[in-house]
Amino acid sequence: MFNALVVEKDEDGKTSASVQRISEANLPEADVTVAVEYSTVNYKDGLCIGPGGGLVRNYPHVPGIDFAGTVETSSDARYKPGDKVVLTGWRVGEAHWGGYSQKARVRADWLVPLPQGLTTRQAMAVGTAGFTAMLAVMALEDHGLKPGHGEVLVTGAAGGVGSVAVAILSALGHEVAAVTGRPETEDYLRGLGATRIVPREELAETVKRPLETETWTGCIDAVGGAMLARVLGQMKYGASVAAVGLAGGAGLPATVVPFLLRGVNLLGIDSVMQPYGNRLRAWERIARDLPMDKLEAMIQPATLADLPELGAEILRGQVRGRVVVDVNA
């Protein structure tokens, strides 16, 4: 028997989450059983712990879209007992039981080896949020982003994706402008490497002009909505925006003018179904390019028992940086 955060739904459709004792017989069938060491908290986790957000189809359910740990048993030749592994994406924690448990059983195809130089705790300080941030940086680089060409904008900068994006971009030599609606996070963001703090209200409203002064040489956008529309009109000629989230809404009240007159690129970033090769490339870059001291500064420790409250907080935009859940604490 072992501990897991189990979400249940009653006959009135209300969900509740609690730490319960379950057995391996409760786990889904799959190739590899992992002794989970750490997990983390993402926006999707908040939905799955709480109302479900349409992501969870069957109850009872164990959320947790990320985990890192040690292989206990494996029927796949790629992994053997004792191997350290990381999982992000593949709808684990949504359609499939996830990492808020001391044990998880998943398909071997969904795992990647823990990158050399990272601990399982550090890997979960990165998690889906940091993995997404690195995918965004790689996409911008693939479209010509280079240090020294101007400021790179990061929206939602104090959140999980934004925090890691700021740290990585700064470490790579970029000037980073960090957008936040929380003035109290300014010192935190400057500590991660931001060279300018942009108050959210400066970009929160759309304007009638489809083009404004060319300002940003690249952008990682976690907000979407009106802010993304506004930012598109401020990009330099040929610059790119990597869209990673929709904290400000799924709509895009924009025009095609920035694409046609300035050659701006809008790059969609998906972390869930990324091919294995790209996953390895991103994790190797994380191990190389993310300063571990800055990663440590982002960490908020937690236990399984803390998750119901943290899930509600992240949905309200009240979680700063990265939560690392010690499932064995």
N, C-alpha and C positions, 0 to 999 in steps of 0.2 A: 504494500500500500504506500501511496505517496500523496503529496499535496498538489492541488490544482485549483485555479480560480474557475468556478463553474457558474455560467449564466443560465438561468432558468426563466421560462415564460409561463405565467399562470393563465387560467381560462379566460380572464378578462383582457389578455394581451399585454399585461405589464411584466417587465423583466426585472430580475433581481440577481445580484452577483455576490457570491460568497466563497471563501476558501473551504474546500471539502477534501476528504480522503477518498481517493479512487484507486483502482488497480489497473495493471497492464491489460487485463481483459476488457477494460472500457475503451482502450485506445483503438483508433481505426487500424485497419489492415494496411500494411505498406512494407517496404524493403528494409528500412533502417530504423532502429530504436536508438534514441539519443538521450543520454542523461543531461538534461538542460542545466546550465549554470547561470546564465543571465538572459534577460529579455529587456524590452524597452517599451516606451509608450509613444505611439503615433496617433494622428487624428483618427485614422480608421479604427484604432484600438478603442478610442473613446466611444465611437459609434457602436462597436461590437460589445463593449462592456455594458453600455446603456441601452438605448432604444433599438439598436441594430442597424438603423440606416438603410435597410434593404439589403445589407451585406450578408446577414446570417439567415439561413433558410431553416435550419433544424436545431431544436433544443432538446435536451440540455447541450450547452456548447462551451468549449474552452477557447477563449480568444488568445491573442498574441501573435501578430503578423511577423515577428522576428524572434529568433533565438540563436544562442551559441552554446556549444557544449561538447561532450565527448561521446563518441559512438560506443554503444553497449553491445549491440548485435547488428549484423548486416548479412543479408542474403545476396548482396551485390558486390562484385569483385572490386569495385572502385573504392570501397570503404571497409575498414576492418576495426575491430574493437580497439579503443584507445586513440583513434584519430580525432583530432579537433576539427569541428565543422561549424559553418555559419549558414543560416537560412534567412532569406528575405523574400517576400513576394509569393507568387504562385497561388494566391488566394488562401494560403495557410492562415489560420486565425479567423477566416471568414467562412468559406465553404468547407474547410477542413480544420480539425482541431489543431490548435496552435501552441505557442510557447509559454503561456502562463501556467506552467505545470513543471513538476520536477522530472517528468519524462515526456517525450514526444515520439510519435512514430510517423515517418514521412517517406515519400519516394526518394530514392537516391538521386534522381535527376534534379531534384529541387535544391540539393545541397551544394556548397562549394567548400573546399578545404580552407581552414583558417589561414589567412595570409601570414607568411613568416614575418616576425617582428611585432605582431599584434597579439594581445591576450584576448580571451573570450569577453572579458569585461570591457576592454577597449572597443572590440567589435560591436558590442551592443550600445556603447556610447555613440558609435557611428550609426548603426541600424539602418532601416529603410530611409530615414531622413538624410543621413550623411551619404549613403549610397546614391540616393537621388541627386544630392548636391554635386557629387563627383560626376555622375552621368551628364549633368547640366554643364559643368565646366568642360568636360571632354567634348560635348557637342559644340560649345562656343569655340573651343580651340580648333575643332575640325572645320569650322566656318571662318577661320582667320583671326581669332582673338589672340593678341600678343601683348605682353607687358609693355608699358611705356607709351601706349597709344591713347591714353585718356582714362577717365573714370569708368569703372564697372558698377552698375547699380544692382543692389540686392534688396528686393522688397520682402516684407515680413521677416526682417533680418534677425529679430530676437527669437524667432521660433526655431524648431529643430533643423529644418533644411537651411534656413537662412544663416543660422549660427555657423554651421559647418562650411557653408559656401563662403562666408566672410573670411573664415580662418584659412581655407584653402587658397582663395584668390590672393589674399594678402601674402601668404607664404610663397606664392608663385611670382610675386613682384608687382601685382596690380594695385592701383589706387582703388579703394573700395568706398563707395557711398552707400550707407546703410539706411534704409527706410524703416521707421518704427513709429507706432502710435503710443509707445510707452516711454516717456522721457526718462524714467528711472533706470532704463536699460542702457543709457548712453555710455557710462563708464564700462559696462560689460562689453558692449560692442567695440569700443575703442581698444579694450584689452585683447579682443580677438583680431584686431588689425584694421578696423574701419578708420579711414582718414577723414570722412565727413559723415555727419548724421543729418538725415533729411526727415523732417517731421512729416508724418503721414498725411496731414491735412494739405500739404503743398501739392500732393499728387492725387488726392482722393476724389476730385471732381473732374468731369470731362469738360473740355472747352470746345467752342464752336470751330476753332481753327484746326484743320486736320494735321497741320505741321507747325511745330514750334522750333525754337532755337536748337540746333544739333548739340546735344549735351553728352550722351552716354555712348561709350564705345562697345558696350555689351550690357546685358541685363539677365539676372536670374530672378524670375517672378514667381512668387508663391501666392499671390493675391488674386490675380485675374480681374474680371469685372471692369469697372470704370478706371481703376488704376492702370491696368494693363493697356487699355485703350489710350490713356493719356501718355504713357511711357512710349508707346509705338511712335507717336508723333514727335518725340524728343530724341530718338536714336540718330546717331551719326550715319552718314552715307555708307551703305553696305553692312551696317552692324546687325547683330542678331540678338533676339530675346529668346531665352530658354524658359518655356512655361512649365512649371512644376506643380502648381496648386491653384485652388479656387476659394481661398479663405474669404475673398471679397465678393464672391458670386460667380456663377457659371456663365453668365451672359457676357458679351463682348460688344459694347456700344461704340464700335470703331468704324473707320472708313478704310478703303483699300489704298488711299493716297500714299501713306508711308511706304507701301510695298512697290508702288508704281514709280514714284518720283525719287525715292531715296534707296531703293533696292534693299529695304529692311527685310530680314528673315525672321519668321516666327517658328521656333523649333519646339515641337511637342516632346516631352520627356516622360516616358513610362518606365517605372521600375519593376512592375509586377511580372511581366512576361519577357524580360530581357533574355536574349540567348546566353548560353553558358560562357562562350568566349568573351563577350562584352562584360559579363559579371566578373570574370577573372581579371580582365584588364582594369576595371574600375577598382576592385579591391586591392590590386597591386599598387595602383596610383594612390589610393587612400593610405596604405602603409608607408608609402614613400613621401607623399606631399602634404599630409595633414600633420601639423605639429602636435605632438602628444601633450605638451604642456597646455596648449590652448584647448585641446579636447578635454583635458582634466578640468579646466575651468568651467566647462559647460555642464558638468555632470551633477545631477540631483539624484541621490540614492533612494531606493524604495524597496519594499517587500510586496509579496502577493497581497497582503492585507491592505496595503495602501492603494491598490489599483482602482477600486470603485470610486474613491474620491478623486484620484488623479485623472481617471477617464472623464469625469464631469468637468474638471478644470481645463483639460486640453480642448474640450468642445467650446468652452467660454473664452479661449485664447489667453488663459492665465498661466500656462506652463512656459517657463523660459529654458532655453537650451535643451539638454538631453537628459531624460530620466533613464537610469540604469536600475533594472529590477533584479535583485538577487533572489531567485526563486527558492533558494535553500535557507534563507535567513528566517 
